[in-house]
Amino acid sequence: MKKQKNLLSLIFIVSFLISYVHSQTVELQYKGSYNYTLKERTDLRRYDNGKYTGLVSREVTSFITPTGYNDGYTYEGSFFLQEDTKRALENVGQGIRDTIPSAFKISSSGQLTMLEDNGFPSFRSFPTYNNQKIKPGDSWTGKAERAVDPLNKGVITKMPIYVQYTYSQDSFYHDEPVFLLNAQWATRYGMGSGTSYIDWGGDPELVKANGSHKATIYVSKITGNALVVRDSVDETFTYADGNVIQFKGTIALFTEYPPSYNKEKLLPALKRIAELSDNQINQIAELPENPLVAIEKNSGENLTNIDENLKEKYLADLTRRVTKFMENNKSSAGNKNQIAVDTTPAGIRLSIQNLQFKPNSAQLVEEENSRLNQIAEVLQTVPEAKLLVEGHTARIGSEDNEMELSIERAKSVAKELSKRGVSSVRFICKGHGGNKPVADNSTSEGRALNRRVEITILY
């Protein structure tokens, strides 16, 4: 009888432990994200044919914004290389950057599909999740991809990577609850490399690559975003001319949310230059200070006690905002100074309509000084915000010429605003040519509306 009781007790304890362990399991999923900045910092020692030749340091920064949802979130990104020196950035206009456009979709498992691929982001589908309940100590394997240009030749080569992930423990990053993952993978590229993979659209001179990577990853428990990735690299690239280039060091990825800005100062400034409808005022007032903090305040829950309900509240709020921003919410009222204001997934957009340049030029006419002065005053009320400046032309010439002209006009506006006290390092410039008309190009009135520069206060 005693043995039977002991056996029953043992069964009860084992059952309890199994139940307890099961209750501690979690499901890693990508829940989508509000706007965020993605930074990739590279610090690698370079060796040419075994000889140390110097330190390779580079930073790529991007601003990512959601544009829709359909079985996963779609995003647009503006990427730029951070290669300016501090002294150059302090000079007027020197910090104004060209951007590299990107568009992609991310599924709940973290699988990233490129929609517009110009080489960025360089890590795709990293990390990926198995969408199963896991606990600390569990491992899984996911397929990802890297886009590389080791010699900065302007030719991107894509390499598949097979990553082994281990859920290490729970932790915090800047007070945000995170999953701490460990990851490792081997670089294998070229015939006979173990994968026999060649990117026929990549660098034809790159014949082989091999190496090892070990990374730690902090994954947000709310969004599923990789907030920090620290990758230790030892990688070798072999080229057709016989040169062997080796890199050793670190690659770090950081996801950051934009700083909040003072809407109490911004709204009155906007009202001085444009007529705002009640709907527009409400939309601007509703923009979150910080999405995670906003959800915490609205839910009355503490992020340290994260649970599935809070995740679902975040996801529902994100989906609602993305859907709402996709609708046309511009005011039908007349606009002062021909400046229209609306909200987009990226932030508050100021459309400077019928902007006057000298013929076939990016040089603004003197009559635009008054509008530029007023816009500069608005932008100075939000000194921490980044500013996306997008140029648009009417569709009347060649696409290549229109694209180049639209970029130069965006830069021209940014430079003029920097002369008026808006820090040049805040600007991200982009051109669309005549690809995004807002009116009929067959009429002079329509073409005038299409010739515009849009400034988005990114939040």
C-alpha positions, 0 to 999 in steps of 0.5 A: 500500500505504501509503495502504491501511495509513493507511486501515486505521489510520484505520478502526481509530481511528474504530472504537475511538473509536465503541466507546469513546464507546458504552462511556461511555453510561449509562441514566438510570432511576428505581430507587425510593427509601427514605424521604426528605424533599422540600423546596421553597423558593420565593424570588420577587420579586412585581410587581403590574401592573408594580410591585414589591410584595415578596418571596414566600418559602415552604418546603414540607416533606414526608416520603415513604415507599414503600408498595408496588411494581407496575410502579413504586413507590407512595408516601405523602407528608405535606406541610406548610408551613414558615411558623413563625418561630423564636421561635414554634417555641421555644414549647411546641406551636407547632411542631406542624403539620397535614399535607396527605396525598398518594399517587403512583406513579413509573415507571422513566422518572420518570413520576409518577401522582397517586393522592391529589392535594391539590396536592403535590408541585407538580412531577410527572414532573420529571425524566423519562428516555427509558430509552435509553443517553445520554452527556454532551451528549445531549438529550431532551424530556419531558412534566411537570406543575406544580401552582400556586397563585400567590396562595395562594387554596387553589385548585390549577391544573395546567399541563402543561410540556414540558421539554428536558433535556441530560445535562451531565456527571458530578458529586458531591453530598455525596459521592454520585455524580450526573448533572448535567442542565440543563433549560429550559421555557416556561410556557404556559397559557390559550387562545391561549397556544401550548398552548390548555390550561385546567384546568377544575378549577383557579382559574377566575379564572386566564386566562393564564400565560406565562414561562420556566424554566431549571434545573440538576438533580443526579440520583442515579446509584443511585436516579434521585432528583432530589437537587437542583433549582435553577430560575430563574423569570420567570413572569407570571399574568393574572387575569380582573379584569385584574390581572397578577402577575409572579414572578422568582427561584428555586425550589429542590427538595431531597431529603434522607435522614433522619438515623440514630438510635442503636438501642442506646439505642432498643431497651432503651427500647422493651422497657421499655414494650412486649413485643417478639418476636424478629422485631420486635427483628430488624426494628428492628435491621436498619433501615439507618443510611442506605440508600446507606451500608448498600448500600456497606458490604454490597457492599464497593464504593465509591460513587465507582466506581458501576456497574450491579451496585451499582444492582441491589443497591440496587434488590433491597434496596429491593424486599425491604424494601418487600415485607417491611414490607407483611407483618403483623409485629406480635407476638402477645404481650401488650403492656405498657401497651396499647402495640404496636410494629411496623415499617412502611415509614416507621419504628418505629410505637408504637400507643397503644391504647384511648387515653382522652379526655374524651367527644367531646373531644381532651382527654386524661384524667389517667390517661394521664399515666403512658403519656405519660411513658413514651413521651416517655422513648422518643422522647428516645432518638432526638432527631434523628428526626421523629415522625409522629403519626396519630389514629384514631377508631372509626366511630360518627359522621359522617365529617367529625366523626371526621376532625376529631376524629382530627386534634385528638387527634393534636395533643393527644398531640403537645402533651402530649409536647412538655410532657414535653421532646420538641421540638415541631418534630419532630412531623408530625400527621395524622388518619384518622378511622375509615378505618383500623380495626384491629378490629370497630367493632360491638363495644365491645372493637373500638371501644376498639382503633380509638380509638388514636394511632400515633406513628411514629419516621421513619427 
